[in-house]
Structure formats: structure tokens, C-alpha cells
Amino acid sequence: MVALLSGLLIAPAAAVGTEEVEEARLANLVIQDCGSCHGLTLRGGLGPSLRPESLERLPVEAIAAIIREGVPGSAMPPWKPLLTPEEIHWISRQLKSGALVSP
Ligand code: HEC
């Protein structure tokens, strides 16, 4: 968590052409930080699988809401203090599409 925080804090706000860098950083966050609970291949661990076949019942907006607010009473933390709405939406779309996981 400390590594995650510092990584976010030093993210260069003024860098140019960062679209890809940002995406790489977020993809890395999903694998490292989400993966610490959901498994490095997102197949599940302490938290459930986040692979597309497991998220079929949830629209992107619902996934974004879970990431934003967390799941009260469970280990799933709210990410809104750490991630912008755009970042959360991007992650939700990637989870839905399976772009971050190998087949
Ligand atoms: C500290 C452990 C932990 C971390 C870190 C974590 N999660 Fe979770 N997550 C959980 C648990 C536990 C649940 C199940 C909550 C419940 O009981 O419904 C969950 C549930 C979810 C769900 C709902 C899945 C479903 O099928 O209902 C999504 C989506 C999700 N997490 C995404 C993420 C994302 C994206 C990240 C990283 C930004 C993340 N989680 C980080 C523990 C974690």
C-alpha cells in the first residue's frame, strides 16, 4: 500500500504524451495491488476472480462502483482516495474486456 501511494504521488502530472505510460502504470497496479487479493492472474484468491467470464453479470458501471466504494464488511477496500474516476473507469473496462489477463 505504501508503494502504491508513493507511486501515485510521484506520477508526473506535467509529463507529456503520458497516455500509454498512464495505462502501463494502471495495468501494473491492477496486477500488483488488485492481484494481491484477486490473484496475480486475477483468477481469484482472497477476493473473487476478476476475469471477464466472472464479471459477466456486472455492467462496467457496477464494476466501477465496487472499485470506487469497496464492499463494506469485506476486505475489498474503496479505491476512490487513490484513483480518479477516469482511472477507475479505465480499469473497469479492462477487466470487462480481459485485456489485462492472459487467456
Ligand atoms: C485487500 C484485498 C483486496 C484488494 C487489494 C482488492 N480487492 Fe476487490 N475484492 C476483495 C474481496 C474480498 C471482494 C469480495 C467482496 C464481497 O464479499 O462481495 C472483492 C470484490 C471485488 C469486485 C466484485 C467482484 C464480483 O464478482 O462481485 C471487483 C470488481 C473488485 N473487487 C475489483 C478490485 C480491483 C479493480 C482492485 C484493485 C484496484 C481490487 N478489487 C483490490 C478484496 C480486495
Boltz pocket constraint, residues with backbone or C-beta under 6 A from the ligand:
constraints:
  - pocket:
      binder: B
      contacts: [[A, 29], [A, 30], [A, 33], [A, 34], [A, 35], [A, 36], [A, 37], [A, 38], [A, 46], [A, 47], [A, 48], [A, 49], [A, 50], [A, 54], [A, 55], [A, 63], [A, 66], [A, 67], [A, 71], [A, 74], [A, 75], [A, 76], [A, 77], [A, 79], [A, 91]]
      max_distance: 6.0
